[in-house]
Amino acid sequence: MSGHSEPGVEHVDVLVVGAGISGIGAGCHLLQQRPEAQFLILEAMDDFGGTWQTHRYPGARSDSDLFTFGYRFKPWTGAPIATAEQILTYLAEVIEEHELESRLRYQHEIRAARWSSEQQRWTLEVIRRDTGESLVFTAGFLWMCQGYYRHAEGYTPTWDGMERFGGKIVHPQNWPEELDYADKRVVVIGSGATAATLIPAMAPVCEHITMLQRSPTFFFTGANVNELADTLRELDIPAEWIHEIVRRKILLDQGQIAAMALEFPDLVREGLLEGIREILGPDFDTDRHFNPRYRPWQQRIAFVPDGDLFQGIKAGSASVVTDEIESFTETGIRLQSGADLEADIIITATGFDLNVLGDIAFEIDGTPMDFADTVTYRGMMFTGVPNLVWVFGYFRASWTLRVDLIGDFVARLLAHMDARGAATVTPALRPEDHGMPLLPWVEPENFNPGYLTRGLHLLPQQGDHDPWRHTQDYWSDKTDLPAADLDDGALGYR
């Protein structure tokens, strides 16, 4: 897929978009499995890290274990749940160990991506954010690793009277460094992983902090240790072995829990609630505040290390209110029940704004691309879109597991194209696929967080059979993706 560059245009075989956990992983897989490929990683922000660069709010941490959120090729040696700072340190080590720094270009924001079938390449219009300079890159293959939400700003609903509120309103994604919350009354709207992280981090400093939720969320509680990892470390087992053994054990356990949640949802529900009841005691109304309407695993379940959120509630430094907002007032929030919540600071931990392929304007042979009109090939490629793969990670398992699987797939696909003497690969429905039922990118019955349901109309569709499904199932993908037939007629080569 190599080609000649025009004057002033930089050409690479593979262009990776985004230097978060997906993009850094993609770069490592290219170095390991396609060492002859020329590639660059373009990142709009001024440093690597993606989510871990964006999220600067107090206590920012992973909501899944680092044995599986870490790469398979880089052992994790700390506690299972890690802070943003620890994750950035881990990523910095990966970049250094793989000598990726020279491939990274920061402050490079892609505005447009245009495919030319005649030239068999992508042309990207790029703005240097730091200088305002316009640049052009061309690439044989695009590997989209920019995630799935807008990093610049989060999602904040509009409530009546917000302009009346005399204090500060803050979204965690735009956390002001100078925000002083010492001895302040704080209300956090929302009950997802962000709220569960913020509240225990802020509670010791605030006068009081309240989690205000419209409806409850499921949480796992447990100690932030992995006993198997600790035992193996005591036995002086090599770090690489420990990492792989512990990963396999965690994935086995998670697979069993996900299957149980589907087959025996009430049993899993009771197990999750029992962990919370043990901390909050029999007198606390756990059912009202922590027993969701949806079944376990229909939305992501955040792990609360050492039950710190619930310990804060038990100690009285934090509280939870389950109610709906009627309006903001000068001094806080009026609830539909008629109660008032007084606040100096209101934090809207209300989620992400979904973006599709980085909000880049895509064209194919001069025709603007509407991503929603495509059908996905295995949740990573799209009908009618040549030489492009998107990393969309897992909801019920660590995002990075999909990064590693897609890394293997892309390397195999590029080698297959070389063997065929092909410069382009484009998914297309086969005769037997026409007329199959088309379903949403993720079926709401399967998984339905707010940010996804708000943006589902922007995303591709999936079919009802392979290879046109986006299963969101690591446990089938780990077998199916390495075995996928690249010559089954679903991929067209030129």
DOTILUM-21950 format. One line per field, with one value per residue (C-alpha): x, y, z; residue in three letters. Coordinates in nm, 4 decimals, m for minus. Example, Ala and Ser with C-alpha at 12.3 -4.5 7.8 and 13.67 -1.06 7.14 Angstrom:
BEGIN
east = c(1.2300 1.3670) $
north = c(m0.4500 m0.1060) $
up = c(0.7800 0.7140) $
code = c(ALA SER) $
This chain:
BEGIN
east = c(0.0000 0.2973 0.2776 0.4479 0.3722 0.2819 0.5003 0.4128 0.1999 0.3065 0.2121 0.1960 0.0725 m0.1449 m0.2684 m0.3867 m0.6326 m0.6071 m0.3351 m0.5478 m0.5456 m0.6696 m0.4256 m0.1201 m0.2247 m0.2680 0.0818 0.2305 0.0513 0.1778 0.5345 0.5077 0.3115 0.3696 0.7197 0.7600 0.4516 0.5018 0.2558 0.1809 m0.0544 m0.2348 m0.3769 m0.5839 m0.4906 m0.1472 m0.0515 m0.1318 m0.3921 m0.7345 m0.9895 m0.7153 m0.5974 m0.9501 m1.0763 m0.9060 m1.1761 m1.0924 m1.0290 m1.0478 m0.9875 m1.0623 m1.3944 m1.2531 m0.9434 m0.6068 m0.5170 m0.7699 m0.7760 m0.3993 m0.2613 m0.1952 0.1701 0.2437 0.2063 0.0164 0.1896 m0.0296 m0.3710 m0.6581 m0.8311 m0.5919 m0.5951 m0.5776 m0.2210 m0.1176 m0.2761 m0.0942 0.2335 0.1612 0.0888 0.4068 0.6050 0.4387 0.5308 0.8903 0.9338 0.8025 0.9802 0.6480 0.7293 0.8625 0.5320 0.3130 0.1945 0.0079 m0.2210 m0.3143 m0.6912 m0.8378 m1.1146 m1.1882 m1.1046 m1.1590 m1.1219 m1.0212 m1.0743 m0.8576 m0.5629 m0.6549 m0.5850 m0.7285 m0.6469 m0.6786 m0.7087 m0.5440 m0.5163 m0.2263 m0.4042 m0.0934 0.0057 m0.3152 m0.1208 m0.3091 m0.1502 m0.2332 m0.1653 m0.2402 m0.2748 m0.3468 m0.5401 m0.7201 m0.7323 m0.9860 m0.8917 m1.0530 m1.3071 m1.6777 m1.7420 m1.6562 m1.3566 m1.4128 m1.7351 m1.9696 m2.3451 m2.5438 m2.9239 m3.1020 m3.3066 m3.5462 m3.3858 m3.0195 m2.9366 m3.0813 m2.8404 m2.5918 m2.3170 m2.1013 m2.2249 m1.9452 m1.9324 m1.6586 m1.5219 m1.4467 m1.3177 m1.1732 m0.8333 m0.8985 m1.2352 m1.2420 m1.4907 m1.3516 m1.6326 m1.8854 m2.2221 m2.2004 m2.4699 m2.3616 m2.6329 m2.5970 m2.5041 m2.2699 m1.9009 m1.8018 m2.0294 m1.9148 m1.5540 m1.5997 m1.8059 m1.5654 m1.2737 m1.4502 m1.6449 m1.3617 m1.3150 m1.6720 m1.9150 m2.1467 m2.1872 m2.5114 m2.5598 m2.8865 m3.0146 m3.3308 m3.3015 m3.0507 m2.7402 m2.5776 m2.2331 m1.9849 m1.8124 m1.4981 m1.1436 m0.9029 m0.6768 m0.6384 m0.5498 m0.4348 m0.1952 m0.0634 m0.0051 0.1763 0.3921 0.4878 0.5979 0.8274 0.6393 0.7507 0.5323 0.4385 0.3052 0.1146 m0.0455 m0.1644 m0.2833 m0.4748 m0.6255 m0.7546 m0.9014 m1.0728 m1.2134 m1.3412 m1.5154 m1.6562 m1.7864 m1.9662 m2.1181 m2.2358 m2.3964 m2.5593 m2.6920 m2.8760 m2.9976 m3.0495 m3.0839 m3.2565 m2.9750 m2.7093 m2.9184 m2.9368 m2.5616 m2.4835 m2.7243 m2.5925 m2.2472 m2.4027 m2.6300 m2.3298 m2.1844 m2.4985 m2.6823 m3.0448 m3.1930 m3.0778 m3.3302 m3.0999 m3.3897 m3.4952 m3.1486 m2.9439 m3.1871 m3.2231 m3.5250 m3.3099 m3.1548 m2.7880 m2.5452 m2.7955 m2.5725 m2.2069 m2.1459 m1.8771 m1.6527 m1.6415 m1.3078 m1.3333 m1.6943 m1.5681 m1.8855 m2.1001 m1.8536 m1.8978 m2.2763 m2.2468 m2.0174 m2.2607 m2.0200 m2.2182 m2.5807 m2.7983 m3.1311 m3.3484 m3.5833 m3.6319 m3.5368 m3.8214 m3.5946 m3.2769 m3.3185 m3.0911 m2.9514 m2.9729 m3.2272 m3.6035 m3.7082 m4.0364 m4.1152 m4.1161 m3.7909 m3.5008 m3.1341 m2.9101 m2.5797 m2.2793 m2.1567 m2.3605 m2.1716 m2.3476 m2.2085 m2.4634 m2.2552 m2.0968 m2.1923 m2.1434 m1.9420 m1.9091 m1.5639 m1.4305 m1.6848 m1.4642 m1.6296 m1.5874 m1.6224 m1.5928 m1.5198 m1.6721 m1.9898 m2.0342 m2.0585 m2.3546 m2.2267 m2.5831 m2.6500 m2.3806 m2.3922 m2.1051 m1.8672 m1.7926 m1.8364 m1.5175 m1.5560 m1.8500 m2.0191 m1.9008 m1.6167 m1.2745 m0.9614 m1.1020 m1.1294 m1.2846 m1.2005 m1.5184 m1.4437 m1.6545 m1.9199 m1.9230 m1.5500 m1.2441 m1.2180 m0.8588 m0.9491 m1.1027 m0.7963 m0.5765 m0.8187 m0.8592 m0.4810 m0.4411 m0.7218 m0.5830 m0.2342 m0.3836 m0.6012 m0.3074 m0.0958 m0.3861 m0.4155 m0.0410 m0.0718 m0.3575 m0.1776 m0.4746 m0.4548 m0.8138 m1.0588 m1.4273 m1.7048 m2.0173 m2.3327 m2.3331 m2.6385 m2.7453 m2.7256 m2.9685 m3.3017 m3.1668 m3.3180 m3.1174 m3.0781 m2.9319 m2.5550 m2.6270 m2.9673 m3.1281 m3.2526 m2.8887 m2.7349 m2.8969 m2.7007 m2.8229 m2.5322 m2.5864 m2.9636 m2.9286 m2.6860 m2.8000 m2.9487 m2.5997 m2.4377 m2.4202 m2.6619 m2.5882 m2.7371 m2.8806 m2.5979 m2.2193 m2.0138 m2.2596 m2.3079 m2.1629 m2.1911 m2.0264 m1.9262 m1.5569 m1.6037 m1.7243 m1.5006 m1.1810 m1.2573 m1.4452 m1.2178 m0.8941 m1.0869 m1.2819 m1.2680 m1.1266 m1.2387 m1.6032 m1.7221 m1.8071 m1.4811 m1.4143 m1.0512 m0.8998) $
north = c(0.0000 0.2284 0.5173 0.8351 1.1590 1.4829 1.7818 1.9055 1.5979 1.3308 0.9756 0.6666 0.3120 0.3299 0.6407 0.5890 0.8512 0.9163 0.8560 0.7147 0.3539 0.2358 0.4370 0.3523 m0.0134 0.0068 0.1506 m0.1323 m0.3985 m0.2441 m0.2428 m0.6022 m0.7539 m0.5210 m0.3810 m0.2857 m0.0586 0.3175 0.4704 0.7799 0.8480 1.1839 1.3238 1.6428 1.7013 1.8147 1.4809 1.1085 0.9408 1.0208 0.9733 0.9790 1.3146 1.4591 1.3500 1.5713 1.5609 1.4501 1.0794 0.9909 0.6165 0.3096 0.1369 m0.1977 m0.3909 m0.3055 m0.6684 m0.6617 m0.2853 m0.3028 m0.4480 m0.8198 m0.7438 m0.5108 m0.6578 m0.4566 m0.4702 m0.2510 m0.2760 m0.3812 m0.0396 0.2405 0.6186 0.8266 0.9210 0.5543 0.4713 0.7619 0.6370 0.2886 0.4342 0.6440 0.3265 0.1542 0.4477 0.4443 0.0659 0.0551 0.3766 0.5189 0.8828 0.9554 0.8315 1.0586 1.3979 1.6048 1.9059 1.7561 1.7866 1.6092 1.8141 1.6021 1.2582 1.1899 0.8529 0.8323 0.4985 0.6217 0.6962 0.4111 0.6237 0.8553 1.2266 1.4019 1.7732 1.8531 2.1702 2.2196 2.3478 2.5121 2.7037 2.7176 2.5680 2.3572 2.0199 1.7340 1.3660 1.0697 0.7096 0.3729 0.2636 0.4502 0.3032 0.5059 0.4989 0.8239 0.6627 0.7358 1.0585 1.4259 1.5111 1.8877 1.8859 1.6445 1.6074 1.8406 1.8441 2.1785 2.2268 2.5079 2.7917 2.6977 3.0635 3.1557 2.9382 3.1571 2.8962 2.7118 2.4451 2.2111 1.9129 1.6657 1.6627 2.0364 2.0415 2.3827 2.3373 2.6224 2.4903 2.5210 2.2825 2.2813 2.3192 2.3642 2.1959 1.9950 1.8165 1.5649 1.4959 1.1403 0.8002 0.6442 0.5612 0.9302 1.0153 0.7037 0.8205 1.1900 1.1575 0.9542 1.1709 1.4963 1.3880 1.4289 1.7943 1.9158 2.0269 1.7666 1.5992 1.4561 1.2184 1.3129 1.0436 1.0024 0.6239 0.3812 0.2258 m0.1123 m0.1237 m0.3974 m0.3569 m0.5287 m0.4832 m0.3189 m0.6228 m0.9348 m1.2206 m1.4476 m1.1792 m1.1138 m1.4864 m1.5307 m1.2257 m1.3799 m1.6909 m1.4789 m1.5798 m1.3621 m1.0520 m1.1597 m1.4930 m1.3292 m1.0818 m1.3580 m1.5954 m1.3229 m1.1900 m1.5366 m1.5873 m1.2453 m1.3036 m1.6478 m1.4982 m1.2035 m1.4337 m1.6429 m1.3340 m1.1936 m1.5299 m1.5479 m1.1926 m1.3040 m1.6383 m1.5611 m1.1802 m1.1856 m1.3898 m1.1498 m0.8502 m0.9899 m1.0559 m0.6971 m0.5504 m0.7740 m0.6164 m0.2705 m0.3822 m0.5217 m0.1700 0.0429 m0.1899 m0.3069 0.0341 0.2002 0.1914 0.0062 m0.0980 0.2608 0.4003 0.1126 m0.1357 m0.0364 m0.0907 m0.2520 m0.5968 m0.6381 m0.5671 m0.3794 m0.0864 m0.0938 m0.1865 0.0225 m0.1356 0.0635 m0.0254 m0.0930 0.0267 0.3847 0.5488 0.3572 0.4081 0.7855 0.7504 0.5363 0.7950 1.0777 1.2835 1.1842 1.1065 0.9835 1.1288 0.9495 1.2058 1.4168 1.7806 2.0283 2.3320 2.5008 2.7773 3.0605 2.8365 2.4851 2.2435 2.2098 1.8436 1.7118 1.5779 1.9435 1.9109 2.1520 2.0597 2.3485 2.3699 2.5936 2.3763 2.1532 1.8899 1.7486 1.3939 1.3355 1.1545 1.1904 1.3334 1.0560 1.1342 0.9270 0.8746 1.1809 1.4211 1.4211 1.5019 1.1847 1.1627 0.8644 0.9521 1.2959 1.1784 1.2727 0.9622 0.9088 0.6549 0.5623 0.4279 0.1620 m0.1914 m0.2958 m0.5815 m0.7394 m0.4050 m0.2589 m0.2056 m0.0681 m0.1429 0.0804 0.2287 0.1136 0.0627 0.1779 0.0095 0.1628 0.0424 0.0401 m0.1382 m0.3489 m0.2358 m0.5484 m0.6093 m0.3866 m0.1632 m0.2718 m0.6369 m0.5260 m0.3111 m0.6219 m0.8386 m0.5738 m0.5247 m0.8910 m0.8675 m0.5589 m0.7123 m1.0303 m0.8327 m0.6216 m0.9359 m1.0967 m0.7924 m0.8119 m1.1809 m1.1034 m0.8024 m0.5860 m0.2163 m0.1819 m0.3833 m0.2857 m0.4697 m0.5268 m0.7297 m1.0568 m1.1680 m1.3918 m1.0970 m0.8699 m0.8534 m0.9604 m0.7717 m0.4616 m0.3825 m0.0885 m0.0686 m0.1988 m0.3464 m0.1422 m0.4639 m0.5744 m0.2471 0.0930 0.3705 0.7242 0.8422 0.5459 0.5756 0.9522 0.8905 0.5547 0.7165 0.8400 0.4977 0.2157 m0.0740 m0.4409 m0.7505 m1.0599 m1.2963 m1.2977 m1.1249 m0.8339 m0.8412 m0.6174 m0.8670 m0.6672 m1.0117 m1.0561 m1.4220 m1.5036 m1.2456 m1.3947 m1.7125 m1.5703 m1.2800 m1.4815 m1.7460 m1.5029 m1.6063 m1.3108 m1.4693 m1.5429 m1.2799 m1.0154 m0.8288 m0.7061 m0.6604 m0.4465) $
up = c(0.0000 m0.0236 m0.2660 m0.3765 m0.1957 m0.3659 m0.2736 0.0759 0.1443 0.3920 0.2908 0.5118 0.4648 0.7782 0.9561 1.3141 1.4438 1.8178 2.0781 2.3581 2.4711 2.1271 1.9153 2.1244 2.1112 1.7328 1.6979 1.9069 1.7019 1.3792 1.5116 1.6312 1.3426 1.0436 1.1086 0.7417 0.7458 0.7512 0.9966 1.2018 1.4931 1.4764 1.8002 1.8320 2.1977 2.3151 2.4692 2.4681 2.6875 2.5403 2.8165 3.0806 2.9485 2.9310 3.2716 3.5309 3.7969 4.1536 4.1963 3.8225 3.8002 3.5921 3.6450 3.5290 3.6313 3.4771 3.4138 3.1279 3.0684 3.0254 2.7027 2.6807 2.5908 2.8848 3.2358 3.4948 3.8323 4.0543 4.2219 3.9912 3.9890 3.8918 3.9020 3.5844 3.6795 3.7109 3.3742 3.2050 3.3568 3.2165 2.8707 2.8844 2.9521 2.6542 2.4268 2.5515 2.5333 2.1749 2.0684 1.9505 2.0265 1.6761 1.5269 1.7387 1.6118 1.8694 1.8121 1.4715 1.4271 1.1243 0.9620 0.6521 0.5127 0.1438 m0.0274 m0.3926 m0.5675 m0.8526 m0.6230 m0.3826 m0.0785 0.1833 0.1831 0.5175 0.5783 0.9095 1.1192 1.3576 1.6662 1.8068 1.4906 1.2840 0.9935 0.7323 0.6508 0.4167 0.4841 0.2615 0.3755 0.2246 0.5323 0.8147 1.1635 1.3635 1.7340 1.8455 2.0790 2.0698 2.2587 2.2238 2.4388 2.4190 2.6213 2.7954 2.7799 3.0068 2.9833 3.0073 3.3217 3.4004 3.5962 3.5478 3.4859 3.8285 4.0249 4.2151 4.2499 3.9983 3.7532 3.6413 3.4040 3.5071 3.1520 3.1813 3.5369 3.6330 3.7962 4.0360 4.1613 4.5403 4.6967 5.0507 5.3061 5.0246 4.9760 4.6545 4.4538 4.1905 3.9322 3.8010 3.9385 3.6840 3.7171 3.7180 4.0111 4.1973 4.1518 4.2291 4.5434 4.7606 4.6397 4.7335 5.0432 5.2957 5.1920 5.1270 5.3919 5.2415 4.9012 4.7623 4.4724 4.3028 4.0697 3.8686 3.9019 4.0571 3.8994 3.9636 4.1271 4.2123 4.5478 4.6656 4.7863 4.5395 4.5406 4.3313 4.5623 4.2793 4.1509 4.5017 4.5637 4.2321 4.3110 4.6464 4.4548 4.2325 3.9172 3.6205 3.5697 3.2144 3.3435 3.6292 3.3868 3.1520 3.4259 3.6115 3.2837 3.1992 3.5452 3.5452 3.1964 3.2946 3.5990 3.4006 3.1284 3.3874 3.5520 3.2159 3.1305 3.4750 3.4411 3.1268 3.2601 3.6297 3.6500 3.9913 4.1451 4.0119 4.1231 4.4762 4.4828 4.3800 4.6347 4.9118 4.8836 4.9327 5.2196 5.4054 5.4205 5.4627 5.7009 5.7222 5.8063 5.4840 5.1953 4.9531 4.7290 4.6663 4.5986 4.4525 4.2935 3.9248 3.7018 3.4295 3.4555 3.5520 3.2663 3.0481 3.1389 3.2351 3.6005 3.7672 4.0272 4.3530 4.5167 4.8898 4.8687 4.9157 4.7797 5.0295 5.3138 5.2626 5.2798 5.5925 5.7552 5.6754 5.4621 5.1508 5.0820 4.7965 4.6827 4.4269 4.2740 3.9622 3.9104 3.8842 3.8458 3.9588 4.2181 4.3302 4.6035 4.4621 4.3143 4.3645 4.3348 4.1985 4.5460 4.6626 4.8584 4.8073 4.7813 4.8845 4.6952 4.6392 4.3490 4.1178 3.9196 3.6131 3.5898 3.3157 3.0576 2.7169 2.3835 2.1309 1.8232 1.5101 1.3621 1.5406 1.3854 1.0734 0.7394 0.5330 0.1561 m0.0737 m0.4372 m0.3873 m0.2102 0.1572 0.3713 0.6026 0.8489 0.9528 0.6019 0.6328 0.7731 0.9935 0.9201 1.2618 1.4405 1.2910 0.9121 0.7126 0.3817 0.1002 0.3093 0.1802 0.3883 0.7209 1.0613 1.3752 1.7257 1.9330 2.2609 2.4916 2.7357 2.9553 2.9407 2.9164 2.6094 2.5522 2.4935 2.1647 2.0849 2.0989 1.8970 1.6253 1.6218 1.5277 1.2721 1.0966 1.0748 0.9259 0.6845 0.5602 0.5100 0.3207 0.0948 0.0223 m0.0631 m0.3047 m0.4503 m0.3452 m0.2554 m0.1296 0.0778 0.1014 0.2850 0.0746 0.1310 m0.0647 m0.2636 0.0256 0.2690 0.0852 0.2612 0.6003 0.8948 0.9868 1.3540 1.5521 1.6145 1.9656 2.0412 2.3232 2.4833 2.5020 2.6225 2.6696 2.8465 2.7799 2.5635 2.3310 2.2976 2.2322 1.9444 1.8063 1.4928 1.3949 1.4062 1.1498 1.1456 1.1967 1.0413 1.2064 1.1093 1.0787 0.9540 0.9781 1.3558 1.6266 1.9084 2.1906 2.3180 2.3912 2.4731 2.1182 1.9454 2.0884 1.8925 1.5927 1.4898 1.4577 1.2608 1.0381 0.6713 0.4760 0.1472 0.2249 m0.0255 0.2344 0.1675 m0.1862 m0.2923 m0.5699) $
code = c(MET SER GLY HIS SER GLU PRO GLY VAL GLU HIS VAL ASP VAL LEU VAL VAL GLY ALA GLY ILE SER GLY ILE GLY ALA GLY CYS HIS LEU LEU GLN GLN ARG PRO GLU ALA GLN PHE LEU ILE LEU GLU ALA MET ASP ASP PHE GLY GLY THR TRP GLN THR HIS ARG TYR PRO GLY ALA ARG SER ASP SER ASP LEU PHE THR PHE GLY TYR ARG PHE LYS PRO TRP THR GLY ALA PRO ILE ALA THR ALA GLU GLN ILE LEU THR TYR LEU ALA GLU VAL ILE GLU GLU HIS GLU LEU GLU SER ARG LEU ARG TYR GLN HIS GLU ILE ARG ALA ALA ARG TRP SER SER GLU GLN GLN ARG TRP THR LEU GLU VAL ILE ARG ARG ASP THR GLY GLU SER LEU VAL PHE THR ALA GLY PHE LEU TRP MET CYS GLN GLY TYR TYR ARG HIS ALA GLU GLY TYR THR PRO THR TRP ASP GLY MET GLU ARG PHE GLY GLY LYS ILE VAL HIS PRO GLN ASN TRP PRO GLU GLU LEU ASP TYR ALA ASP LYS ARG VAL VAL VAL ILE GLY SER GLY ALA THR ALA ALA THR LEU ILE PRO ALA MET ALA PRO VAL CYS GLU HIS ILE THR MET LEU GLN ARG SER PRO THR PHE PHE PHE THR GLY ALA ASN VAL ASN GLU LEU ALA ASP THR LEU ARG GLU LEU ASP ILE PRO ALA GLU TRP ILE HIS GLU ILE VAL ARG ARG LYS ILE LEU LEU ASP GLN GLY GLN ILE ALA ALA MET ALA LEU GLU PHE PRO ASP LEU VAL ARG GLU GLY LEU LEU GLU GLY ILE ARG GLU ILE LEU GLY PRO ASP PHE ASP THR ASP ARG HIS PHE ASN PRO ARG TYR ARG PRO TRP GLN GLN ARG ILE ALA PHE VAL PRO ASP GLY ASP LEU PHE GLN GLY ILE LYS ALA GLY SER ALA SER VAL VAL THR ASP GLU ILE GLU SER PHE THR GLU THR GLY ILE ARG LEU GLN SER GLY ALA ASP LEU GLU ALA ASP ILE ILE ILE THR ALA THR GLY PHE ASP LEU ASN VAL LEU GLY ASP ILE ALA PHE GLU ILE ASP GLY THR PRO MET ASP PHE ALA ASP THR VAL THR TYR ARG GLY MET MET PHE THR GLY VAL PRO ASN LEU VAL TRP VAL PHE GLY TYR PHE ARG ALA SER TRP THR LEU ARG VAL ASP LEU ILE GLY ASP PHE VAL ALA ARG LEU LEU ALA HIS MET ASP ALA ARG GLY ALA ALA THR VAL THR PRO ALA LEU ARG PRO GLU ASP HIS GLY MET PRO LEU LEU PRO TRP VAL GLU PRO GLU ASN PHE ASN PRO GLY TYR LEU THR ARG GLY LEU HIS LEU LEU PRO GLN GLN GLY ASP HIS ASP PRO TRP ARG HIS THR GLN ASP TYR TRP SER ASP LYS THR ASP LEU PRO ALA ALA ASP LEU ASP ASP GLY ALA LEU GLY TYR ARG) $
